[in-house]
Amino acid sequence: MILSGRDLQWYIRRGALKIEPSTPEQFQQNGFDSVIENAELCGDKFYLAGTREVFELPDDLMAFVGLRSTWARLGFSLPMTVVDAGFRGNLTLEIVNFGTQPVPLGQRFAHLVFARLTGPSEPYRGKYDKQLGVTRAKI
């Protein structure tokens, strides 16, 4: 089941989900808009960017991360990313900029669509658990 912005706020009020900091306009009809806090150029047009928000997902929610359409129309591309149930930390976004606009720091850039799992899972405790800021690939 896909969760609405109101559903996400209910999870937050219950203490089951943390998204900090957040503002009311970030909660959308079918998810949450995340803000880019910082970005590092890692190639000609390739950036790694960190979200402003720190997320703590419960073991029954996951999220799909996509690009807000305004930024896609300006030439940005963001591969689909999955945030696993139980993830804790900032998100690192992989951005390709085919346009001429700079990476929009401080702007709502990515959209997260949260889904409830059919049952609790083992919480994510992988190599990117508790990441803060931009985190490069750990191979």
Residue pairs with C-beta under 8 A, 6 or more apart in sequence:
1 115
1 116
2 30
2 31
2 113
2 114
2 115
3 11
3 30
3 31
3 61
3 114
3 115
3 116
4 29
4 30
4 31
5 27
5 28
5 29
5 30
5 31
5 32
6 27
7 114
8 17
8 19
8 27
8 31
8 32
8 114
9 27
11 17
11 58
11 61
12 18
12 19
12 22
16 58
16 61
17 56
17 57
17 58
17 61
18 54
18 55
18 56
19 32
19 53
19 54
19 55
20 53
20 54
21 52
21 53
22 32
22 53
25 33
25 108
26 32
26 33
26 34
26 35
26 108
28 111
30 113
31 63
31 111
31 112
31 113
31 114
32 63
32 111
32 112
32 114
33 68
33 108
33 109
33 110
33 111
33 112
34 51
34 52
34 53
34 65
34 91
34 108
34 109
34 110
34 111
34 112
35 51
35 52
35 53
35 106
35 107
35 108
35 109
36 49
36 50
36 51
36 52
36 93
36 103
36 104
36 105
36 106
36 107
36 109
36 110
37 49
37 50
37 51
37 52
37 90
37 105
37 106
37 133
38 49
38 50
38 105
38 133
38 134
39 47
39 48
39 49
39 50
39 95
39 103
39 105
39 134
40 47
40 48
40 49
40 134
41 47
42 48
42 136
45 96
45 97
45 98
46 94
46 95
46 96
46 97
47 94
47 95
47 96
47 97
47 103
48 92
48 93
48 94
48 95
48 134
48 135
48 136
49 92
49 93
49 95
49 103
49 109
49 134
50 90
50 91
50 92
50 93
50 132
50 133
50 134
50 135
51 90
51 91
51 92
51 93
51 110
52 90
52 106
53 90
53 91
54 88
54 89
54 90
54 132
55 63
55 83
55 87
55 88
55 89
55 90
55 91
56 87
56 88
57 63
57 83
57 84
57 85
57 86
57 87
57 88
57 124
58 85
58 86
59 85
59 86
59 117
59 120
59 121
59 122
59 123
60 85
60 116
60 117
60 119
60 120
60 121
61 85
61 114
61 115
61 116
61 117
62 82
62 83
62 84
62 85
62 114
62 115
62 117
63 82
63 83
63 112
63 113
63 114
63 115
64 80
64 81
64 82
64 83
64 112
64 113
64 115
65 78
65 80
65 81
65 82
65 83
65 91
65 93
65 110
65 111
65 112
66 78
66 80
66 110
66 111
66 112
66 113
67 76
67 77
67 78
67 109
67 110
67 111
68 108
68 109
68 110
68 111
71 78
71 104
71 109
74 99
74 101
75 97
75 98
75 99
75 100
75 101
76 95
76 96
76 97
76 98
76 99
76 101
76 103
76 109
77 95
77 96
77 97
77 98
78 93
78 94
78 95
78 96
78 109
78 110
79 94
81 91
81 93
81 94
83 91
83 112
84 121
84 124
84 126
85 117
85 120
85 121
85 123
85 124
86 121
86 122
86 123
86 124
86 125
87 123
87 124
87 128
87 129
88 124
88 129
88 130
89 128
89 129
89 130
89 131
89 132
90 131
90 132
90 133
90 135
91 110
92 128
92 131
92 134
92 135
93 109
93 110
95 103
97 103
127 138
128 135
128 138
